[in-house]
Amino acid sequence: MSVDRTLPLIVAAPLFGAALLVGAGRRLPRSAAEVLGCLFAAGTAALTLYASAGTPSSTARPLEWLGGWRPHGGAGVGIVLVGDRIGLGLATLVSLLVVAALAYAWRYFDEPPRRHAGSFPALVLLFQAGMCGFALAGDLFNAFVFFELMGVVAYALTGYRVEEARAVQGALVFGVVNSLGAYTTLLGIGLLYARTGELGLAQIGSALDAHPGGPDALVVAAFVLVAAGLLVKAAAVPFHFWLADAHAVAPTPVCMLMSGVMVELGVYGIARVYWTVFAGPGGIPAPDAHRALLALGVLTAVLGAVMCGLQRHLKRLLAYSTVAHTGLFLIGLAVLTPEGLGGVALYVLAHAGVKAALFACVGILLDRFGSVDEPELHGKGRQLPWVGVLFGTGGLALAGLPPFGTALGKAVTEEAVGGWATALFVVVSAVTGGAVLRAGARVFLGLGPVPGSGAAASPPAAADAETTGKAEEPETRGGRLSRAPVSMLAVPTALLAGSLAVGLVPGLRTGIGRAADAFTDHAGYLAAVLHGRATKPAATPPPHWTTAGVLWGLVATALAVGGALLAVRRPLGAEPARWTTPLRRLHSGHMGDYVAWFLAGVTLLGVLVV
């Protein structure tokens, strides 16, 4: 089978699996439903790996026009799937993480819905189909459809434990804020259709290129609206408020997917839409796009890192570290060069494994001790030594310890951005990695003052709406675990090993470098999709280790370890610093506040682009 014909199957296989599980779920025993879910997810992963390996070169773009509706004379009405190496690589990452999440969730939940044992794996397969479809979509409207399929399923998965009020609240906030993002995206698509009469990414880009001289107000408004919707999914500041609330209540396997790859799809969407639609002479000038992405990236990285360091709820801590790293990804993307994109691609690939592994470790703590509160878990993790090793390793990798792929991606992106960015990347990586190491030192090593019965036993008054993670209900079957199952330990081990491999396999980073060259080739994409002509983009040096990158990675790791050791000496019940109060109040948990900040974010993005 050719790679072209494989592309529709990558989307159709998980959709068929979900339909089968929903239709037969009433009659299937739980074990059979979970086996089927894993088989369909693994089958889709095999298809993505086959397509990636079967693509003849990093610059090739396999295409499949569904129904044979190919364009004529550069115009077309058909739906196209485009399997370039970046898109296929992301679909592969999605599928492998879905397999890991389903393996982790094997006989996991305390009680599935009555007579619907296949509901959770079916939802996860739909999630996989939406994410893979978005990564491969070659037209803007169907990319929107796939993205919203992913979003709707994510709402349901976030509120999967519907009997708990907090889960419903978190899913509702998630749904409302992300729906607002969807409305703005759809409005932006409508504006582009009104201007060009096209929905295909290549067709819209070609139509805009036919009118060089810079964008008018309509094109600028379309870019702002489409980008705002994608930035909501990416959890960029000030569109990020839903993320921590959703992660705090979502089941652990769902958190692995949301922080591991769903958020990163928003960053991918920004890159895809910019380079295929707006990078030409009739699109958004590079300095304007650079300014907007850089400003939002810096704001996101700094605020995410600060909020990460303030958390005691372990799931929220990891969620805010995702926000911080999203900021770093946007900064790398902002340079609008193949080098920057290649560094971000490596960073995303390695970060996905590290973050999913850390959530898997937190899930084991939750199901063993019924809590994800750092003070309450003080010293209890000594009963889980291997989980402690994994958690500490994940913290070091998050800080940028060579030779993990996170360190390589960080180093390459730092070099692409240059200047002051190195200091920002080092500080943000040190703060987020240090927060994880601080929590690990308290939970697994019992370092620092022992929580007392006074102030430390209850959350500080200044915490406002921040939750602590105390008295959580275990998610696993049969209540609290007496010991962690082998499957729950094997998954984070494999994920961290994968992240390490990203930094060690030379062929992988070379391939990503060539794929980034092709991805940023605006004219080449249009020629391939509209006219079937393959072009070779200008080659740039592939991502590689440098002495400076290794040294800065070691500096960030040393700062993370030192910061963690200093932080554990602080009394757990102490009042937070006064300067943090406005930040905590900003994250109020009130939906109306989040809607207001969404509108402010759209306005800010418009000001930055103009």
C-alpha positions as CSV (number, residue, x, y, z in Angstrom):
1,M,0.0,0.0,0.0
2,S,1.3,3.4,-0.9
3,V,1.8,6.1,1.7
4,D,-0.8,8.3,0.0
5,R,-3.5,5.6,0.5
6,T,-2.4,5.1,4.1
7,L,-3.3,8.7,5.2
8,P,-7.1,8.3,5.3
9,L,-6.7,5.0,7.2
10,I,-4.8,6.9,10.0
11,V,-7.9,8.8,10.7
12,A,-10.5,6.1,9.8
13,A,-9.0,3.3,11.9
14,P,-9.6,4.9,15.4
15,L,-13.0,6.2,14.2
16,F,-14.0,2.7,13.3
17,G,-12.6,1.3,16.5
18,A,-14.6,3.9,18.5
19,A,-17.8,3.1,16.6
20,L,-17.3,-0.6,17.2
21,L,-16.7,-0.1,21.0
22,V,-19.8,2.1,21.3
23,G,-22.0,-0.3,19.3
24,A,-20.8,-3.5,21.0
25,G,-19.9,-2.0,24.4
26,R,-23.1,-3.2,26.0
27,R,-22.2,-6.8,25.3
28,L,-18.5,-6.8,25.7
29,P,-16.8,-7.5,29.0
30,R,-14.5,-4.8,30.3
31,S,-11.3,-6.7,29.4
32,A,-12.4,-7.3,25.8
33,A,-13.3,-3.6,25.4
34,E,-9.9,-2.5,26.7
35,V,-8.1,-5.0,24.5
36,L,-9.9,-3.7,21.4
37,G,-9.1,-0.1,22.3
38,C,-5.4,-0.9,22.7
39,L,-5.4,-2.9,19.4
40,F,-7.0,-0.1,17.4
41,A,-4.7,2.5,18.9
42,A,-1.7,0.3,18.3
43,G,-2.8,-0.4,14.7
44,T,-3.1,3.4,14.0
45,A,0.4,3.9,15.5
46,A,1.7,1.2,13.2
47,L,0.1,3.0,10.2
48,T,1.7,6.3,11.2
49,L,5.1,4.6,11.6
50,Y,4.7,2.9,8.2
51,A,3.8,6.2,6.5
52,S,6.7,8.0,8.2
53,A,9.2,5.3,7.2
54,G,7.7,5.0,3.7
55,T,8.0,8.7,2.9
56,P,10.9,8.7,0.4
57,S,12.6,11.8,1.8
58,S,12.2,14.4,4.5
59,T,11.1,16.9,1.9
60,A,8.4,14.7,0.3
61,R,4.7,15.5,0.8
62,P,2.4,12.5,0.2
63,L,-1.1,13.6,-0.7
64,E,-4.5,12.0,-0.8
65,W,-7.4,13.8,-2.3
66,L,-10.4,12.1,-0.8
67,G,-12.9,10.9,-3.5
68,G,-10.4,11.8,-6.2
69,W,-11.4,15.5,-6.2
70,R,-8.1,16.9,-7.4
71,P,-7.6,20.6,-8.1
72,H,-7.6,21.9,-11.7
73,G,-5.7,25.0,-12.7
74,G,-4.8,25.7,-9.1
75,A,-8.4,25.7,-7.9
76,G,-10.2,22.9,-6.1
77,V,-13.1,21.9,-3.9
78,G,-11.8,18.6,-2.6
79,I,-10.5,17.5,0.8
80,V,-6.8,16.8,0.9
81,L,-4.7,15.0,3.6
82,V,-1.0,16.1,3.5
83,G,1.5,13.7,5.1
84,D,4.7,15.7,5.3
85,R,7.3,14.6,7.9
86,I,6.3,17.1,10.6
87,G,2.6,16.2,10.3
88,L,3.2,12.5,10.1
89,G,5.7,12.7,13.0
90,L,3.1,14.5,15.1
91,A,0.4,11.9,14.2
92,T,2.9,9.2,15.2
93,L,3.6,10.9,18.6
94,V,-0.2,11.2,19.2
95,S,-0.7,7.6,18.4
96,L,2.1,6.3,20.6
97,L,1.0,8.4,23.5
98,V,-2.6,7.1,23.1
99,V,-1.2,3.6,23.3
100,A,0.7,4.5,26.4
101,A,-2.3,6.1,28.0
102,L,-4.6,3.1,27.3
103,A,-1.9,0.7,28.6
104,Y,-1.6,2.8,31.7
105,A,-5.4,2.8,32.1
106,W,-5.7,-1.0,31.8
107,R,-8.4,-2.0,34.3
108,Y,-7.8,1.4,35.8
109,F,-11.1,3.1,36.7
110,D,-13.0,2.1,39.8
111,E,-16.2,1.5,37.9
112,P,-17.0,2.2,34.2
113,P,-20.5,3.4,33.3
114,R,-22.9,0.5,33.7
115,R,-23.1,-1.6,30.6
116,H,-20.7,0.8,28.8
117,A,-17.3,-0.8,29.5
118,G,-16.1,0.5,26.1
119,S,-16.9,4.1,26.7
120,F,-13.5,5.3,27.9
121,P,-11.4,3.6,25.2
122,A,-13.9,4.7,22.6
123,L,-13.6,8.3,23.7
124,V,-9.8,8.0,23.7
125,L,-9.9,6.6,20.1
126,L,-12.1,9.5,19.0
127,F,-9.5,11.8,20.6
128,Q,-6.8,10.1,18.6
129,A,-8.7,10.4,15.4
130,G,-9.3,14.2,15.9
131,M,-5.7,14.8,16.7
132,C,-4.3,12.8,13.8
133,G,-6.8,14.3,11.4
134,F,-5.8,17.8,12.5
135,A,-2.1,17.0,12.0
136,L,-2.8,15.8,8.4
137,A,-5.5,18.1,7.3
138,G,-4.7,20.2,4.2
139,D,-7.7,22.4,4.3
140,L,-8.6,24.9,6.9
141,F,-12.3,24.0,7.5
142,N,-11.6,20.3,8.0
143,A,-8.7,21.1,10.3
144,F,-11.2,23.1,12.3
145,V,-13.6,20.1,12.3
146,F,-10.9,17.7,13.5
147,F,-9.7,20.2,16.1
148,E,-13.3,20.6,17.5
149,L,-13.8,16.8,17.4
150,M,-10.7,16.6,19.6
151,G,-12.0,19.4,21.8
152,V,-15.5,18.0,22.3
153,V,-14.0,14.6,23.3
154,A,-11.6,16.3,25.6
155,Y,-14.5,18.0,27.4
156,A,-16.1,14.6,27.9
157,L,-12.9,13.0,29.1
158,T,-12.2,15.8,31.5
159,G,-15.6,15.3,33.1
160,Y,-15.5,11.6,32.8
161,R,-16.1,11.1,36.5
162,V,-19.4,13.0,36.2
163,E,-20.5,12.0,39.7
164,E,-18.0,14.5,41.1
165,A,-19.0,18.2,41.0
166,R,-15.4,19.4,40.6
167,A,-15.0,17.3,37.4
168,V,-18.1,18.8,35.9
169,Q,-17.0,22.3,36.8
170,G,-13.5,21.8,35.3
171,A,-15.0,20.3,32.1
172,L,-17.5,23.2,31.9
173,V,-14.8,25.8,32.2
174,F,-12.8,23.9,29.6
175,G,-15.8,23.7,27.3
176,V,-16.8,27.3,27.5
177,V,-13.3,28.8,27.0
178,N,-12.4,26.5,24.2
179,S,-15.8,27.0,22.5
180,L,-15.1,30.7,22.4
181,G,-11.8,29.9,20.7
182,A,-13.7,27.7,18.2
183,Y,-16.1,30.6,17.4
184,T,-13.3,33.0,16.7
185,T,-11.5,30.4,14.5
186,L,-14.6,29.8,12.5
187,L,-15.2,33.5,12.1
188,G,-11.6,33.9,10.8
189,I,-12.2,31.0,8.4
190,G,-15.3,32.8,7.2
191,L,-13.4,36.0,6.5
192,L,-10.7,34.1,4.5
193,Y,-13.4,32.3,2.5
194,A,-15.1,35.6,1.8
195,R,-11.9,37.1,0.5
196,T,-10.5,34.1,-1.5
197,G,-13.5,31.7,-2.1
198,E,-11.3,28.9,-0.9
199,L,-10.9,26.7,2.1
200,G,-7.8,24.7,1.3
201,L,-4.7,25.9,3.0
202,A,-2.7,25.9,-0.3
203,Q,-5.6,27.5,-2.2
204,I,-6.0,30.3,0.3
205,G,-2.3,31.0,0.4
206,S,-2.1,31.1,-3.4
207,A,-5.1,33.5,-3.6
208,L,-3.4,35.8,-1.0
209,D,-0.1,35.6,-2.9
210,A,-1.9,36.8,-6.0
211,H,-2.4,40.2,-4.3
212,P,1.1,41.2,-3.0
213,G,1.8,44.4,-1.1
214,G,0.8,43.3,2.4
215,P,-2.5,42.4,4.1
216,D,-5.5,44.6,4.5
217,A,-7.7,44.8,7.6
218,L,-9.7,41.8,6.6
219,V,-6.7,39.5,6.3
220,V,-5.2,40.8,9.5
221,A,-8.5,40.2,11.3
222,A,-8.7,36.7,9.9
223,F,-5.2,35.9,11.1
224,V,-5.9,37.2,14.6
225,L,-9.1,35.3,14.9
226,V,-7.7,32.0,13.6
227,A,-4.6,32.4,15.7
228,A,-6.6,33.2,18.9
229,G,-8.5,30.0,18.6
230,L,-5.4,28.0,18.2
231,L,-3.7,29.8,21.1
232,V,-6.6,28.8,23.4
233,K,-5.8,25.1,22.7
234,A,-2.1,25.9,23.2
235,A,-2.9,27.4,26.6
236,A,-0.9,30.6,25.8
237,V,-1.3,33.5,28.2
238,P,-3.9,35.0,28.5
239,F,-5.9,32.1,27.0
240,H,-4.5,29.6,29.5
241,F,-6.8,29.7,32.5
242,W,-8.8,26.5,31.6
243,L,-5.7,24.3,31.6
244,A,-4.9,23.9,35.3
245,D,-8.6,23.6,36.2
246,A,-9.1,20.8,33.7
247,H,-5.9,19.0,34.7
248,A,-6.8,19.1,38.3
249,V,-10.0,17.0,37.7
250,A,-9.3,15.0,34.6
251,P,-8.3,11.3,35.0
252,T,-4.6,10.8,34.9
253,P,-4.5,9.1,31.5
254,V,-6.3,12.0,30.0
255,C,-3.8,14.5,31.6
256,M,-1.0,12.5,29.9
257,L,-2.6,13.2,26.5
258,M,-3.7,16.8,27.1
259,S,-0.3,18.0,28.4
260,G,1.7,15.6,26.3
261,V,0.3,16.4,22.9
262,M,-3.0,18.2,22.7
263,V,-1.6,21.5,23.9
264,E,1.3,21.2,21.5
265,L,-1.2,20.7,18.6
266,G,-2.2,24.3,19.1
267,V,1.4,25.4,18.6
268,Y,1.6,23.2,15.5
269,G,-1.6,24.8,14.2
270,I,-0.1,28.2,14.4
271,A,3.0,27.1,12.5
272,R,0.9,25.2,9.9
273,V,-1.5,28.1,9.2
274,Y,1.2,30.8,9.1
275,W,3.6,29.0,6.7
276,T,0.9,27.7,4.3
277,V,-1.5,30.7,4.3
278,F,0.1,33.8,5.6
279,A,3.8,33.6,4.9
280,G,3.6,34.8,1.3
281,P,3.7,38.3,-0.1
282,G,-0.1,38.8,0.5
283,G,0.0,37.5,4.1
284,I,1.2,38.8,7.4
285,P,4.6,40.4,7.3
286,A,7.3,38.4,9.1
287,P,8.1,41.2,11.5
288,D,4.5,41.5,12.6
289,A,4.1,37.8,13.2
290,H,7.5,37.6,15.0
291,R,6.5,40.4,17.3
292,A,3.1,38.8,18.2
293,L,4.5,35.3,18.8
294,L,7.5,36.5,20.7
295,A,5.6,38.8,23.1
296,L,3.0,36.1,23.8
297,G,5.7,33.5,24.2
298,V,7.7,35.5,26.7
299,L,4.5,36.4,28.7
300,T,3.4,32.7,28.7
301,A,6.8,31.3,29.7
302,V,7.3,33.7,32.6
303,L,3.8,33.5,34.0
304,G,3.7,29.7,33.6
305,A,7.0,29.3,35.4
306,V,6.0,31.6,38.3
307,M,2.7,29.8,38.8
308,C,4.3,26.4,38.5
309,G,6.6,27.3,41.4
310,L,3.7,28.4,43.6
311,Q,1.7,25.2,43.4
312,R,1.3,22.5,46.0
313,H,-1.3,20.5,44.0
314,L,0.9,18.2,41.9
315,K,-1.4,18.1,38.9
316,R,-1.7,21.9,38.8
317,L,2.1,22.2,39.2
318,L,2.6,20.0,36.1
319,A,-0.1,21.9,34.2
320,Y,1.5,25.2,34.8
321,S,4.9,23.8,33.7
322,T,3.1,22.9,30.4
323,V,2.0,26.5,30.1
324,A,5.6,27.7,30.7
325,H,7.0,25.3,28.0
326,T,4.3,26.4,25.6
327,G,5.8,29.9,26.0
328,L,9.2,28.5,25.1
329,F,7.8,26.7,22.0
330,L,6.2,30.0,20.8
331,I,9.4,31.9,21.3
332,G,11.2,29.3,19.1
333,L,8.4,29.5,16.5
334,A,8.6,33.3,16.5
335,V,12.0,33.4,14.8
336,L,10.2,32.0,11.7
337,T,13.2,30.0,10.5
338,P,13.7,26.3,9.9
339,E,16.3,26.2,12.7
340,G,13.7,27.5,15.2
341,L,11.0,25.1,14.0
342,G,13.5,22.2,14.1
343,G,14.4,23.0,17.7
344,V,10.8,23.3,18.7
345,A,9.9,20.0,17.0
346,L,12.6,18.2,19.0
347,Y,11.6,20.0,22.2
348,V,7.9,19.0,21.7
349,L,8.8,15.4,20.9
350,A,10.9,15.0,24.1
351,H,8.7,17.1,26.3
352,A,5.7,14.9,25.5
353,G,7.4,11.8,26.9
354,V,8.7,13.6,30.0
355,K,5.4,15.3,30.8
356,A,3.3,12.2,30.3
357,A,5.7,10.2,32.5
358,L,5.4,12.8,35.3
359,F,1.6,12.7,35.2
360,A,1.8,8.9,35.3
361,C,3.9,9.1,38.4
362,V,1.4,11.5,40.0
363,G,-1.4,9.2,39.1
364,I,0.3,6.4,41.0
365,L,0.6,8.7,44.1
366,L,-3.1,9.6,43.8
367,D,-4.2,6.0,43.6
368,R,-1.8,4.8,46.4
369,F,-2.4,7.6,48.9
370,G,-5.6,9.3,47.9
371,S,-3.9,12.7,47.5
372,V,-1.9,14.9,45.2
373,D,-1.1,17.5,47.8
374,E,2.6,18.0,48.3
375,P,2.5,18.7,52.1
376,E,0.1,15.8,52.8
377,L,2.3,13.4,50.8
378,H,5.5,14.4,52.7
379,G,7.7,11.3,53.1
380,K,5.0,8.9,52.0
381,G,6.6,8.3,48.6
382,R,9.4,6.3,50.3
383,Q,7.1,3.3,49.8
384,L,7.4,3.8,46.0
385,P,11.1,4.0,45.3
386,W,11.0,3.3,41.6
387,V,8.2,5.9,41.2
388,G,10.5,8.4,43.0
389,V,13.4,7.6,40.6
390,L,11.1,8.2,37.6
391,F,9.7,11.4,39.1
392,G,13.2,12.8,39.9
393,T,14.4,11.8,36.4
394,G,11.5,13.5,34.8
395,G,12.3,16.7,36.8
396,L,15.9,16.6,35.7
397,A,14.8,16.1,32.1
398,L,12.3,19.0,32.3
399,A,15.1,21.2,33.6
400,G,17.2,20.3,30.5
401,L,19.7,17.8,31.6
402,P,21.8,16.5,28.7
403,P,21.5,14.1,26.9
404,F,17.7,14.1,27.2
405,G,15.9,15.3,24.1
406,T,14.4,18.2,26.1
407,A,18.0,19.5,26.6
408,L,18.7,19.1,22.8
409,G,15.5,20.9,21.8
410,K,16.1,23.7,24.3
411,A,19.7,24.1,23.1
412,V,18.8,24.2,19.4
413,T,15.9,26.6,20.0
414,E,18.1,28.9,22.2
415,E,20.7,29.1,19.5
416,A,18.0,29.9,16.8
417,V,16.6,32.7,18.9
418,G,19.9,34.0,20.2
419,G,20.7,36.8,22.6
420,W,18.7,37.2,25.8
421,A,16.6,34.1,25.0
422,T,19.3,31.8,26.4
423,A,18.8,33.4,29.9
424,L,15.1,33.1,29.6
425,F,15.2,29.4,28.5
426,V,17.6,28.6,31.3
427,V,15.5,30.3,34.0
428,V,12.2,28.9,32.9
429,S,13.6,25.4,32.6
430,A,15.3,25.7,36.0
431,V,12.1,27.0,37.7
432,T,9.8,24.3,36.2
433,G,12.3,21.5,36.7
434,G,13.1,22.7,40.2
435,A,9.4,22.8,41.2
436,V,9.1,19.1,40.2
437,L,12.4,18.2,42.0
438,R,11.2,20.2,45.1
439,A,8.0,18.2,45.2
440,G,9.9,14.9,44.6
441,A,12.3,15.7,47.4
442,R,9.5,16.2,49.9
443,V,7.3,13.4,48.7
444,F,9.8,10.7,48.0
445,L,12.7,11.6,50.3
446,G,10.9,13.3,53.1
447,L,13.2,16.3,53.0
448,G,12.2,19.6,54.7
449,P,10.1,20.4,57.8
450,V,7.5,17.8,58.7
451,P,4.0,19.3,58.2
452,G,2.4,20.0,61.6
453,S,-1.2,20.3,62.6
454,G,-1.3,24.0,62.5
455,A,-0.9,26.3,59.5
456,A,0.5,23.6,57.3
457,A,-2.5,21.4,57.7
458,S,-4.7,23.7,55.8
459,P,-4.2,25.9,52.8
460,P,-3.0,29.4,53.3
461,A,-5.6,32.1,53.4
462,A,-3.9,33.8,50.4
463,A,-4.4,30.7,48.3
464,D,-7.9,32.0,47.3
465,A,-9.4,29.5,44.8
466,E,-6.3,27.4,44.4
467,T,-7.0,23.8,45.4
468,T,-4.6,21.7,47.4
469,G,-5.2,18.2,46.1
470,K,-6.0,16.8,49.5
471,A,-8.6,14.1,50.1
472,E,-8.8,13.1,46.4
473,E,-10.8,10.0,45.4
474,P,-8.5,7.3,43.9
475,E,-9.3,6.6,40.2
476,T,-8.3,2.9,40.2
477,R,-10.4,-0.1,40.4
478,G,-11.0,-1.2,44.0
479,G,-9.9,2.0,45.7
480,R,-6.4,2.7,46.9
481,L,-3.6,0.6,45.4
482,S,-1.6,-1.6,47.8
483,R,1.2,-1.6,45.2
484,A,1.6,-0.1,41.7
485,P,0.9,-2.6,38.9
486,V,3.6,-3.4,36.5
487,S,1.8,-1.7,33.6
488,M,1.6,1.6,35.5
489,L,5.3,1.5,36.2
490,A,6.3,0.3,32.7
491,V,4.6,3.2,30.9
492,P,6.5,6.1,32.5
493,T,9.7,4.1,32.3
494,A,9.2,3.7,28.5
495,L,8.2,7.3,28.0
496,L,11.3,8.6,29.7
497,A,13.5,6.2,27.7
498,G,11.9,7.6,24.6
499,S,12.7,11.1,25.6
500,L,16.3,10.1,26.2
501,A,16.4,8.5,22.8
502,V,15.3,11.8,21.1
503,G,18.6,13.3,22.3
504,L,20.8,10.4,21.4
505,V,19.6,9.1,18.0
506,P,21.5,11.2,15.3
507,G,19.3,10.2,12.4
508,L,16.2,11.5,14.2
509,R,17.5,15.0,14.6
510,T,18.8,15.1,11.1
511,G,15.4,14.0,9.7
512,I,13.7,16.6,11.8
513,G,16.0,19.3,10.4
514,R,15.2,18.3,6.8
515,A,11.5,18.1,7.6
516,A,11.6,21.6,9.1
517,D,13.2,22.9,5.9
518,A,10.3,21.5,3.9
519,F,7.6,22.7,6.4
520,T,8.7,26.3,6.2
521,D,8.9,26.3,2.4
522,H,5.7,28.2,1.6
523,A,6.1,28.1,-2.2
524,G,7.1,24.4,-2.2
525,Y,3.9,23.5,-0.2
526,L,1.7,25.3,-2.7
527,A,3.4,23.7,-5.7
528,A,3.1,20.2,-4.3
529,V,-0.6,20.5,-3.3
530,L,-1.9,22.5,-6.2
531,H,0.2,21.3,-9.1
532,G,1.8,18.1,-7.9
533,R,5.3,19.4,-8.3
534,A,8.0,18.4,-5.9
535,T,10.5,21.1,-5.0
536,K,13.6,21.0,-2.9
537,P,13.9,23.7,-0.3
538,A,17.1,25.4,0.7
539,A,19.0,23.2,3.2
540,T,20.0,24.5,6.6
541,P,22.3,22.8,9.1
542,P,20.4,20.1,11.0
543,P,19.9,20.3,14.8
544,H,22.9,19.1,16.7
545,W,24.5,19.2,20.1
546,T,26.8,22.2,20.8
547,T,29.2,22.8,23.6
548,A,27.3,25.9,24.6
549,G,24.0,24.0,24.6
550,V,25.3,21.3,26.8
551,L,26.8,23.8,29.2
552,W,23.6,25.8,29.5
553,G,21.7,22.6,30.0
554,L,23.9,21.7,32.9
555,V,23.6,25.2,34.3
556,A,19.8,25.0,34.2
557,T,19.9,21.6,35.8
558,A,22.2,22.8,38.6
559,L,19.9,25.8,39.2
560,A,16.9,23.5,39.4
561,V,18.5,21.2,41.9
562,G,19.8,24.1,44.0
563,G,16.5,25.8,43.9
564,A,14.7,22.7,44.9
565,L,17.0,22.1,47.9
566,L,16.5,25.7,49.0
567,A,12.7,25.5,48.6
568,V,12.3,22.4,50.7
569,R,13.7,24.2,53.7
570,R,10.8,26.7,53.6
571,P,8.0,25.8,56.1
572,L,5.1,24.2,54.2
573,G,2.5,26.3,56.0
574,A,4.1,29.6,55.5
575,E,2.1,32.4,53.8
576,P,3.0,32.9,50.2
577,A,4.9,36.1,49.3
578,R,2.7,39.2,49.0
579,W,3.7,39.8,45.4
580,T,2.1,36.4,44.4
581,T,-1.4,37.4,45.7
582,P,-2.4,39.3,42.5
583,L,-1.4,36.3,40.4
584,R,-3.4,33.9,42.5
585,R,-6.4,36.2,42.4
586,L,-6.0,36.4,38.6
587,H,-6.6,32.6,38.4
588,S,-9.9,32.9,40.2
589,G,-11.7,29.9,38.8
590,H,-14.6,32.1,37.8
591,M,-15.7,31.5,34.3
592,G,-16.7,35.1,33.8
593,D,-13.2,36.3,34.6
594,Y,-11.8,33.8,32.1
595,V,-14.1,35.0,29.3
596,A,-13.1,38.5,30.0
597,W,-9.4,37.6,29.7
598,F,-10.1,35.7,26.5
599,L,-11.5,38.9,25.0
600,A,-8.5,40.8,26.3
601,G,-6.2,38.3,24.7
602,V,-7.8,38.6,21.3
603,T,-7.5,42.4,21.6
604,L,-3.8,42.1,22.6
605,L,-3.1,39.8,19.7
606,G,-4.6,42.2,17.3
607,V,-2.6,45.1,18.7
608,L,0.6,43.1,18.4
609,V,0.0,42.1,14.8
610,V,-1.0,45.6,13.7
